[in-house]
């Protein structure tokens, strides 16, 4: 077998089997060109046994972290409930009302632009002090 010789090989694009050998490094068939559509692809030896795929372990589902029974800090009942705004700044213990998550308590100020808030369905990290 040499470059330019005709060979039968299944085309990955059009399914035709008539091809021309285009590459044979070290005397081994490497690439063929389909005579029908012109696509060049690696030679697939039809006599070669297919590898049996190795079975992978079944994926284990990660459990969602348990929702704490209450906020890490006590809500300060002396402060009124504030509607949540990204431009406002907050302190631990403040109560807020978020449009999507509902009532929450500020648990921790995580930096100048982030706060951790406890909501009934879990903790969320929200933005604070953003200049609009």
C-alpha positions in Angstrom: 0.0 0.0 0.0 1.3 3.5 -0.8 0.1 7.1 -0.9 -2.4 7.6 -3.7 -3.7 4.1 -3.7 -7.4 3.4 -3.5 -8.8 1.8 -0.4 -12.2 1.1 1.2 -12.9 3.0 4.4 -16.1 4.4 5.9 -16.3 8.2 5.4 -17.3 10.0 8.6 -19.2 12.6 6.7 -21.0 11.0 3.8 -20.8 7.3 4.5 -19.2 6.4 1.2 -16.4 3.8 1.3 -14.2 4.7 -1.6 -11.1 6.6 -0.5 -7.5 7.5 -1.5 -4.6 7.1 0.9 -3.1 10.5 1.7 -0.7 9.8 4.6 1.4 6.9 5.6 4.0 7.8 8.2 6.4 5.0 9.0 4.5 2.8 6.5 1.3 2.7 8.5 -2.0 3.9 7.1 -2.8 7.2 8.8 -5.1 9.4 6.7 -7.5 8.9 3.8 -9.5 11.2 1.6 -13.1 10.4 0.5 -13.5 10.3 -3.2 -17.2 11.4 -2.9 -17.1 14.5 -0.6 -13.3 15.2 -0.3 -13.1 15.0 3.5 -9.8 13.9 4.9 -10.0 11.8 8.1 -7.9 9.2 9.9 -7.9 5.7 8.6 -10.2 3.4 10.7 -9.2 -0.2 10.3 -12.5 -2.2 10.0 -10.7 -5.4 11.2 -9.4 -3.8 14.4 -11.3 -4.8 17.4 -13.1 -2.0 19.2 -12.0 -1.3 22.7 -14.4 -2.2 25.4 -15.2 1.0 27.4 -14.2 1.0 31.0 -17.1 1.2 33.3 -17.0 4.2 35.5 -18.3 4.4 39.0 -21.8 5.7 39.3 -21.8 9.4 40.0 -22.7 10.2 43.5 -25.0 13.1 44.0 -23.8 15.8 46.3 -26.3 16.6 48.9 -27.3 20.2 49.3 -25.9 21.7 52.4 -28.4 21.6 55.3 -30.2 24.8 55.9 -29.3 26.1 59.3 -32.3 26.2 61.7 -31.9 30.0 62.2 -29.5 32.9 61.5 -26.0 32.9 63.0 -26.8 36.2 64.6 -30.0 37.3 66.3 -32.1 39.8 64.4 -32.1 43.2 66.0 -35.8 43.9 66.5 -35.2 47.6 67.4 -34.3 48.3 63.7 -37.1 48.4 61.1 -37.1 46.0 58.2 -35.4 47.6 55.2 -36.2 46.8 51.6 -33.0 45.3 50.1 -31.1 47.6 47.7 -27.6 46.9 46.3 -26.6 50.5 47.0 -27.3 50.3 50.7 -24.9 49.0 53.3 -25.8 46.6 56.1 -24.8 45.4 59.5 -25.1 42.0 61.2 -28.5 41.6 62.8 -30.3 44.0 60.3 -33.6 42.6 58.9 -34.2 43.0 55.2 -37.0 42.2 52.7 -35.7 40.9 49.3 -38.0 40.9 46.3 -37.2 37.3 45.4 -35.9 35.6 48.6 -38.3 37.3 51.0 -37.4 38.2 54.7 -33.8 37.8 55.7 -31.3 38.7 58.5 -27.8 40.0 57.7 -25.5 37.4 59.3 -22.0 38.7 58.2 -20.4 41.6 56.4 -17.9 39.8 54.1 -16.2 42.9 52.8 -17.1 46.3 51.5 -19.3 44.9 48.8 -20.7 41.6 50.1 -23.0 40.4 52.9 -24.2 36.9 53.9 -27.9 36.8 54.5 -30.0 34.1 56.2 -33.3 33.4 54.4 -35.7 30.6 55.2 -34.6 28.6 52.1 -30.9 29.1 52.9 -28.0 31.5 53.1 -27.3 33.8 50.2 -24.4 36.2 49.4 -25.7 39.6 48.3 -24.1 42.8 47.1 -24.0 45.9 49.3 -22.7 49.4 48.9 -22.6 49.4 45.1 -22.3 52.8 43.6 -25.0 53.2 40.9 
